[in-house]
Amino acid sequence: MTTRRTPTGAAVLQPDVTQAITEAVLDELAEVGYGRLSMEAVAKRAGVGKSALYRRWRSKHEMISAVVSEFSVSRAPTSDTGSLRGDLRESIQAVYDWLTHPRFARILPDLIAESARDPEPADDLRSRIGGPRRDAARPLFERAIQRGELPADIDVELAMDLLAAPIYWRLVVRREPPSPDFLDQVTEHVLRALGARPVD
């Protein structure tokens, strides 16, 4: 049996170092924002040299994009409870938990503001976060159609908007503390808006 060796000169990316850098990026974003974040500060916080960052990403923007997208997409709703109501409730909870995460709640408004000034972050929010999260949510509605809980001609794109929009509007735009039954209320309103039908 032969043992594969890493080619001479190849960079070996240690997972623990990558994790330390990831945490440092999120902490820096939460504290100073996109515009003031620097590779030097991230490296210092992570306890590594700047070369460790550049072995993984070519630029500050690429680093931030990769870290934030991995954080966000890994928290995308993927519940399969066997019913539309159950799936919606679990998915709405996942969106709420994502938007209220202690660090991400401070990061997202800054990213949105930066996107208004620079098209590159805006494109990344849409393609690397919004797109994959919507792809993860789509099967929820497809299963409901197959079970007969939703009509076959339902606008799935609009349905996915309804899944997250009320939570985003309340927390990020209005910055209004939700009531204890807010997520249950959102679930019931979305079900009615979609014209959901109970299945025997």
N, C-alpha and C positions, 0 to 999 in steps of 0.2 A: 504494500500500500504506500503510495507516495503522498507526501504532505505538500499542499500548495503553499508557496511562499509569496509574500507580498513583493511585487516587483520593486527593484531598487529605485529609490526616489519617489515612490508613490506615497501620497499622504494617507495616514491611518487616522481616521476620525473617531476619536474615543467618545462613546455615548455619554459618559459622565461629564465630559467637557462640553459636549453639545448641549446637555441639559442645563449646566451651569450658565452657559451663554444665553440660552433661551430665557431662563428666569431673569437674568440681568437685563435683557432687552425689554421684557415686560415691565420690570420694575422701573427702568429708566423712562419708558414711554409714559407710565402712570405718573411719574414725578415731574418730568421736564417737558414731555410732549415730543411730537415728531420733529418739529423744526430745530429744537435745541439738543436733541439726542446726538451723541457723537460716538464714533467707534472707540475712541480712547476711553470714554467713560464706561462703556459697556465692558470693554476688556478689563478695566480696573475692578469693576464690580464683580465680574466673574472670576477674577484672579488668574487671568491668562494674558498672554501677549496678543497684540493686535493681529499677528500672523495667524493665530488660531481662528480668528473671525474671517480673515480673507481666504483661508483654505476652504471655508464653507460657503461664503457668499462674496460676490464681486464688489458689492457696494452696500452702503447704508440702506438704501431703499430696498434692495433685494433681500437683505437680512430681515428688515422689519416686515416686509411682505410675507416672507416664508414663516416667520415666527407667529405672526398674528393669524395667518391663514390656518396653520396647523392647530393653533389653540382653538380657533372658531369652528373649523370643520370637524374636529374631534368631538365637539359638543353638539353636533347636528342631531335633530330628533330622528330616531330610527325605531320607535316602538311598534310592536305588533301584538296588540292585546286581544285581537279577534273581533273587535267592534270599532266602528268609526268614532263613537263617543269616547271610548277608552283611548284609542290612538290619538285623537285630538287633545284630550286632556293631558296625556303624557308629553305630547309634542309641545303644547303650549307651556307646560312646566319647564321643558328643556330650553325653550326660547327665553323664558323669564330668568332661569338660572344663569344662562349665558350673559344676558344683558345686565344682570345685577351682580355678576362676579366682582368682588372688591377691586381688582385691578382693571378689569376690562370696562367696568362702568366709568372709569376715569379716562381710559384710552380711546373709546369709541367716539365721543364728541370731538376730540382733537383730530382724529383721523377724518371725520366728516368735514370738519373745517378745512383741513389741509387739502382734501379732495376738491373743495370749491376753488382753491387757488391753483392747483396743479392737477392736470388730467391723469398723470401716471398713478397716483394713489387711488384716484376714482376708478380707473380701469381695473386695478388690482382688487379693490373692494368688490367689484361686480364679478370679475372672472374667477378670482381665487377664493373668495369667501361666499358671496351671494350665490353664484352658480352651483358649487358643490353642495351647499346647504339645501338649496332647492331640489337638487337631484336626490338628496337623501330623503326629503319629505315627499317626493312624488309618489312612491309606492303606497303610502298611506291612502291616497285618494284612488289609486288604481285598484287596490284591494277592496275599497268600499264600493266601487263600481261593480266589481266582480260579484260581490255579495248582494248587490241590489239595493244598497243603502243610498247610493247616489245615482242620478241619471247618467246614462252613457255619454251624453253630449255636454256634460258639465265642463265649464271653462276651468281646467286644472290650474292654469297660470294665475287666474284671479283667485281661485281657492287658496293657493299657496300664499298670496298676498294677505288674505284674510287671516291666515294662521298667525302671522307675526305682527301685522300692522297695528292692531289695538294695543299690544304690549309695548311696542316701540314708541308709539305716540304718547302713551301715558308716562312711560319712564324717561325717555330721552328728550322728547319735545316739550311736553308739559311739565315734566319733573314733579309729578304729583304722586304722593305715596298711595299705593293701591290698597283697597280694602281687603280684609281677610278672605272674602269670597270672590275677589276679582277674577281669578283664573277660572273658577267655576262659571262665573257669569260670561266670560269671554267664550268658553267652550259652548255654552248653550246658545249664545247669540250667533256663533259661527255655524252651528248645526242648523239653526233656523234660516240663516242667510243662504246656506247651501241647499236648502230644501231636502234635508236628510230624511230618509224613510226608515222606520224600524223594520228589522228583519226577524222573522220567526225562527 
